[in-house]
Amino acid sequence: MALRNVNFNPGPAALPLDVLKAVQAEMLDCQGTGISILESSHRSKEFEAINDAAISLVREVLGLGADYHVLFLGGGASTQFATVPMNFVGDGQVAAYVDTGEFASKAMKECQTIAKVHVAFSSKGEKYRRMPAMSDIIYPKDAAYLHVCSNNTIEGTQFQEFPKTGSVPLVADMSSDIASRRLDFTQFSLIYAGAQKNLGPAGVTLVVIRDEFLAKARTGLPTIFSYKTHTDSKSLYNTPPVFGVYVMKLVLEWIKAQGGLAGVEAVNRAKKDLLYAAIDAAPDFYKGAADKAGRSWMNITMRLPSEEMENKFISDAKKAGLLGLKGHRSVGGIRFSIYNAVSVDDIRKTVAFMDAFRKAA
Ligand SMILES: Cc1ncc(COP(=O)(O)O)c(C=O)c1O
């Protein structure tokens, strides 16, 4: 088998090897059709079965009932930044946003192009290093919704609990931590997530919407931007990201085989504990970039004593088969994106590399 490196890319990111092998095995002949999934019609009965199975798996893995619609859309999470306010902010209404990072801020700015925004909390002035306490999040009780980004991919911070919003619908961008831990997903009225971190390849975005919330959606929007168009057609109004849905179904089956979210959560906990312990054990050399209380389980950010040393860390790591460690261009430093498909063994290897690198520096 070809050499497999440890993939710390922030997204598109590591996929489970078993899933890649299943894709490879079926690439030329998808389920006895004699054609590839890449060549298959989205109107075929084979794709319909894949689509239906993927919808059921999303509900099963996230613990959602039939009162949630499950959509597989194109356009990335960034399209949802605009589609959410287009559908859900009524005339004269305000939407509330929690500004905890670059993507949270992008979502908020997109809303500002079409509606009035209330900033419920912002840590921008602190370079997004910290997450809010629940009591820091303040918003009008008649807001159209409260939007949060559950995991800040660039800064390496994450919500460990979510505001209890009562009658205000809670909306979450979960692009970088969906399906990585157990959560009560029913506290959200709408969740969206680009697939390219924990769920599959780039090109498909998962959206789940509670029926009761959907009932409040605006009408009269351009057809393609209306959630109702997609909920009425099981995401088959136009050509969906067929390959992405197919791979997402395989990834969801893999998650189930790991023991569901309880299983992946246990592995993710072990991974982040190992990595943060390695950082904290050498505080004169490795410095966690995020405030400890808000640390992410998925994107672990750190600085070294100099940029030069960081660049050497990245290039030496690459030689050791550890790829994708450069921090986002807006913050610099090192970022380990340790999504579901990264194993505990991968992290052990990384911790050994960090130890050797520090001793040699
Ligand atoms: C939390 C979060 N939201 C949104 C996005 C944007 O996603 P996309 O590139 O699919 O539009 C990303 C991309 O990394 C992200 O991490």
The ligand as a Gaussian input file, in Angstrom:
#p B3LYP/6-31G(d) Opt

LIG

0 1
 C      -16.221000      26.968000      11.190000
 C      -16.214000      27.190000       9.707000
 N      -17.250000      27.815000       9.133000
 C      -17.285000      28.041000       7.816000
 C      -16.256000      27.664000       6.986000
 C      -16.326000      27.972000       5.522000
 O      -16.651000      26.793000       4.865000
 P      -16.676000      26.693000       3.285000
 O      -15.278000      26.861000       2.808000
 O      -17.241000      25.313000       3.069000
 O      -17.588000      27.763000       2.754000
 C      -15.158000      26.981000       7.532000
 C      -14.037000      26.549000       6.664000
 O      -13.002000      26.098000       7.088000
 C      -15.131000      26.764000       8.922000
 O      -14.096000      26.149000       9.504000

